[in-house]
């Protein structure tokens, strides 16, 4: 029984294409995430204080990536951290959202990761949320969050 060389090539090409799908999925996920910068979070100070930018409102509920620095966590086993625009050796936690700094974002991790030094640049990826929200476990009040997030050093 002789094999059809065209069928063999087609099968081989098909298998090669299928093998690249996981890599293509990663590339598609990376390109599907919108990049956001700290300078794009707010329009300006309005009569009621900080006002979120149109870009933040448009990206709410979507996966984004943002670069920054990890503020030191409250405890080693925390499932979240504060992403800051510049390195901070102390965590910038606030007692109310009225005091919310314009250069931080809370990052809630999808799974626990090992934290990094406060001066190591990182890229965080997660689903963007905005508006006042109180974490029921910690009581921490935030205005801007990433959910189901992960991070890596850059």
BELKA-V669599 format. One record per helix or strand of 3 or more residues. SS is the DSSP state (hx for helix, st for strand). FROM is the first residue (numbers start at 1). TO is the last residue. If there is no record, write none. Layout:
# BELKA-V669599
ss:SS from:FROM to:TO
ss:SS from:FROM to:TO
This chain:
# BELKA-V669599
ss:hx from:5 to:32
ss:hx from:38 to:40
ss:st from:42 to:46
ss:st from:49 to:52
ss:hx from:54 to:59
ss:st from:63 to:70
ss:st from:80 to:84
ss:hx from:97 to:99
ss:st from:104 to:109
ss:st from:121 to:134
ss:st from:141 to:153
